[in-house]
Every structure is written in C-alpha cells, then in structure tokens.
C-alpha cells in the first residue's frame, strides 16, 4: 500500500511541475522560465535526477536557433544540470547542436557547456569533450584547448576506436606536427596537474617518434631510391637499430608518399 502511495505522490509531483510550467509558459514576457531550483527541490522528495530527466525530455526538443530563444533554453539547461550535475545527456546534446545555432555567441557558449559537462558528468560521455574540442578547433581556432579536450575524449572509457585514434593523434600531419609539439610543450611547462603533465610528456614523445621515423624514411629513400614498404624495413636495412615503442601503444605504418602514420586497426 505504501509503495502505491509513494508512486502516486511522485507522479503527482511531476504533474504539478508540468502544470506550473505550462501556466507560466503562456506568459513568457513576465517570466521566461518559471521553475527555479528552490521550487523544484521543495517538493520533488529528493528525486532530483528523475525530475531532471523529465525536464530534459521536453527541453531537448526546443533548442532554438534565435538569440532570444537560446536564453530561455539556457535557463532550462542550467536548472536541469543544477538538479543533476552528473547527467551527461544535456551536455552532450547541447555541445553538438549549439554551434549550428544562429546567434553570435554560440561557439563560446558551446565550449562553456562542454567544459562544465567534462568536469561534472558521471560517467563522462566521450562526445562532450570531443565536440568541445571540435568547436575549439574549427570555430574558435584555439588549437591548445582543442588538443586538451581531444586528449580527454581519447582517454574516456568507451570511446570508439576511430574517435580514439583521431583524438590522440590530433595534429599528426607533418605540416602540423611542429606546432602540435609546441602546444604540448607549453602545456607540460605550465600545468600543475600531474596527470596532464604525464600526458603532455607522452604526446611530445609520440610526435617526436613520428618525426624520427619520418626523417629516417627520407634517409631510406635517399639511399635506396624508393620508400620502404613497411616501417620494419628501416631496421632490416640498418637505417635505425629498432622501432621506438609508442607511449600510447600505437603501431606505426607506412602510407602513400612515404608518410609515416598510425596503423589502422583491422576490422
């Protein structure tokens, strides 16, 4: 009996939330978003996560494309993530969709949400740091922040292999490699986070190994007039003594035009 009463009270609370929201939604000039965290928590009986999920079902369908509309969505998002800061879905969805909105500050708002989600969501959805990094790279042209968030995405449990390889090898192309090494050297020298310092050191080593191998592919080509078929040819032809071990566990491979890259994982 008590179980039935409890379930009835929960559903009654949800109905009341929707009722208050629907009434105030009609009068948007007076109050753009009527539900405050204090109001919700006063009668949700501690079911913050359940109410947060309920509110998100409606909010995710309303992500607008006008500046005025986004402010209303932002208020909803702040309430939802305040009720349940660990709820990853709102962060992941918003950081993916918001850069396609039509108002001026959408990119800065997207990375702000992405940073908040990366810090708070449990378990962390790889899409949050990944699309935060994409926004930093494509729209804000901030390669240093892009590198940091690609790194987080690449180390997130459950990240797909393709995304992991892309993220951990951000800036791998020969024309970008020197700049990428400098980014990680700057991070290494300025961070006080021991884990980030270790990762920065690994990235520096990773890209230096690529440079080392690429240089010796050039030496092989100069000596034999052709590129090696595989990285191991550098060892068998006494160009180098051994292939260095990659700190991320990747296997190096040869690609068209004598380019050294990462071995594609076989399906």
C-alpha positions in Angstrom: 0.0 0.0 0.0 2.7 2.4 1.0 4.5 1.7 -2.3 1.4 2.6 -4.2 1.0 5.9 -2.2 4.7 6.7 -2.9 4.3 6.2 -6.6 1.1 8.3 -6.7 2.9 11.2 -4.9 5.8 11.0 -7.3 3.5 11.2 -10.3 1.5 14.0 -8.7 4.7 16.0 -8.2 5.6 15.6 -11.9 2.1 16.6 -12.9 2.3 19.7 -10.7 5.7 20.6 -12.2 4.3 20.4 -15.7 1.2 22.4 -14.6 3.2 25.3 -13.2 5.5 25.2 -16.3 2.5 25.3 -18.7 0.8 28.2 -17.0 4.0 30.3 -16.9 5.0 29.4 -20.4 2.0 31.3 -21.7 3.2 34.5 -20.0 6.8 34.4 -21.2 7.4 38.2 -21.1 6.8 38.1 -17.3 8.9 35.0 -16.6 10.9 33.3 -19.3 11.4 30.1 -17.2 9.2 29.8 -14.2 10.7 26.8 -12.4 13.5 27.6 -10.0 15.8 25.1 -8.4 14.4 26.1 -5.0 10.8 25.5 -6.2 11.6 22.1 -7.7 13.6 20.8 -4.8 11.0 21.9 -2.3 8.6 19.1 -3.4 10.5 16.6 -5.6 11.1 14.4 -2.5 14.8 14.2 -3.3 14.2 12.7 -6.7 16.4 15.4 -8.4 17.7 13.0 -11.1 14.3 11.8 -12.1 12.9 15.3 -12.3 16.0 16.5 -14.2 15.4 13.7 -16.8 11.8 14.6 -17.1 12.5 18.2 -17.8 15.2 17.3 -20.3 12.7 15.2 -22.4 10.9 18.5 -23.3 13.9 20.8 -23.3 15.9 18.9 -25.8 13.2 19.4 -28.5 13.2 23.1 -28.0 16.9 24.0 -28.7 16.2 27.2 -30.7 18.0 29.0 -33.4 17.5 32.6 -32.3 19.4 34.5 -29.7 16.2 35.3 -27.7 15.1 31.7 -27.7 18.5 30.4 -26.6 18.4 32.4 -23.4 15.2 30.5 -22.4 16.8 27.2 -23.3 19.9 28.2 -21.3 17.8 28.8 -18.2 16.3 25.3 -18.6 19.7 23.8 -19.1 21.1 25.5 -16.0 18.1 24.2 -13.9 18.5 20.6 -15.3 22.2 20.5 -14.7 21.9 22.1 -11.3 19.3 19.4 -10.2 21.6 16.7 -11.5 25.2 17.9 -12.4 26.2 14.4 -13.4 23.5 14.0 -16.0 25.6 13.7 -19.2 22.9 13.8 -21.9 22.1 17.6 -21.8 25.8 18.5 -22.1 26.5 16.0 -25.0 23.4 17.0 -27.0 23.9 20.8 -26.5 27.6 20.9 -27.3 26.9 19.0 -30.6 23.9 21.1 -31.6 24.5 24.6 -30.3 27.4 25.5 -32.8 24.7 25.3 -35.6 22.5 27.9 -34.0 22.2 31.4 -35.5 23.3 33.7 -32.8 26.7 35.4 -32.4 28.0 33.9 -29.1 27.1 30.3 -29.9 30.6 28.9 -30.1 31.7 30.4 -26.7 28.5 29.2 -25.1 29.0 25.7 -26.6 32.5 25.3 -25.1 31.4 26.7 -21.8 28.8 24.0 -21.6 31.3 21.4 -22.8 33.8 22.3 -20.2 31.1 22.2 -17.5 30.0 18.8 -18.7 33.5 17.4 -19.0 34.1 18.4 -15.3 30.8 17.2 -13.9 29.2 14.4 -16.0 29.5 10.9 -14.5 30.1 8.7 -16.3 31.7 11.1 -18.8 30.3 10.7 -22.4 33.2 11.0 -24.8 31.0 13.2 -27.1 31.2 16.0 -24.5 35.0 16.7 -24.7 35.2 15.6 -28.3 32.7 18.1 -29.7 34.1 20.7 -27.3 37.5 20.1 -29.0 35.9 20.3 -32.5 34.4 23.7 -31.7 37.7 25.0 -30.3 39.5 23.8 -33.5 37.0 24.6 -36.2 35.4 27.8 -35.0 37.5 29.4 -32.2 40.8 28.4 -33.8 42.2 27.6 -30.4 44.5 24.6 -31.0 45.8 24.4 -27.5 42.3 24.0 -25.9 41.4 21.7 -28.8 44.4 19.4 -28.1 43.5 19.2 -24.4 39.8 18.2 -25.0 40.7 15.8 -27.8 43.1 14.2 -25.2 40.3 13.9 -22.7 38.0 12.4 -25.3 40.6 9.9 -26.4 41.1 8.7 -22.9 37.4 8.4 -22.0 36.2 4.8 -21.3 34.0 3.5 -24.1 35.3 5.9 -26.8 35.1 4.3 -30.3 38.4 3.2 -31.7 38.2 5.6 -34.6 37.5 8.6 -32.4 40.3 7.5 -30.0 42.9 7.3 -32.8 41.8 10.6 -34.2 41.7 12.4 -30.8 45.1 11.1 -29.6 46.7 11.9 -33.0 45.3 15.5 -33.3 47.9 17.4 -35.2 49.7 14.3 -36.5 50.2 15.5 -40.1 53.8 16.5 -40.9 52.8 20.1 -41.6 51.1 20.4 -38.3 53.4 18.3 -36.1 55.9 21.0 -35.1 53.1 23.3 -33.9 51.4 20.4 -32.1 54.6 19.6 -30.2 55.0 23.2 -29.1 51.4 23.2 -27.8 52.1 20.1 -25.7 55.5 21.6 -24.6 53.6 24.7 -23.4 51.0 22.6 -21.6 53.8 20.5 -20.0 55.6 23.6 -18.7 52.6 25.4 -17.4 50.3 22.7 -15.9 50.3 21.8 -12.2 48.2 18.7 -12.8 50.4 15.7 -12.5 48.3 13.5 -14.8 48.1 16.2 -17.5 51.9 16.7 -17.3 52.4 13.0 -17.9 50.1 13.0 -20.8 51.8 16.1 -22.3 55.2 14.3 -22.0 53.7 11.3 -23.7 52.4 13.4 -26.6 55.8 15.1 -27.0 57.4 11.7 -27.2 54.7 10.3 -29.5 55.2 13.2 -32.1 59.0 13.1 -31.7 59.0 9.4 -32.6 56.9 10.2 -35.7 59.4 12.9 -36.7 62.3 10.5 -36.1 60.7 7.8 -38.2 59.8 10.3 -41.0 63.4 11.6 -41.1 64.8 8.1 -41.5 62.2 7.2 -44.2 63.8 10.1 -46.0 67.3 8.6 -45.4 66.0 5.3 -46.7 64.6 6.9 -49.9 67.9 8.7 -50.5 69.9 5.5 -50.2 67.6 3.1 -52.0 65.7 5.5 -54.3 62.4 4.1 -53.1 60.3 4.4 -49.9 60.2 1.4 -47.6 57.2 -0.9 -47.8 56.9 -1.0 -44.1 58.4 0.6 -41.0 60.4 -2.6 -40.2 62.4 -2.1 -43.4 64.2 0.7 -41.6 65.6 -1.8 -39.2 66.3 -4.6 -41.6 68.2 -2.2 -43.9 70.2 -0.9 -40.9 68.8 2.7 -41.1 67.8 2.5 -37.5 68.5 -0.1 -34.8 64.9 -0.5 -33.7 61.4 1.0 -33.9 60.8 3.0 -30.8 57.9 2.0 -28.6 54.9 4.4 -28.7 53.7 5.7 -25.3 50.1 5.2 -26.4 50.6 1.7 -27.7 50.0 2.5 -31.4 51.8 0.7 -34.2 53.5 2.8 -36.8 53.0 2.2 -40.5 53.9 3.5 -44.0 51.4 5.2 -46.2 51.4 6.6 -49.8 54.1 9.1 -50.5 56.4 7.9 -47.8 54.2 9.3 -44.9 54.6 7.7 -41.5 51.3 7.3 -39.7 49.4 5.1 -37.3 48.4 1.5 -38.1 44.7 1.2 -38.9 43.0 -1.3 -36.7 41.9 -4.3 -38.7 38.1 -4.9 -38.6 
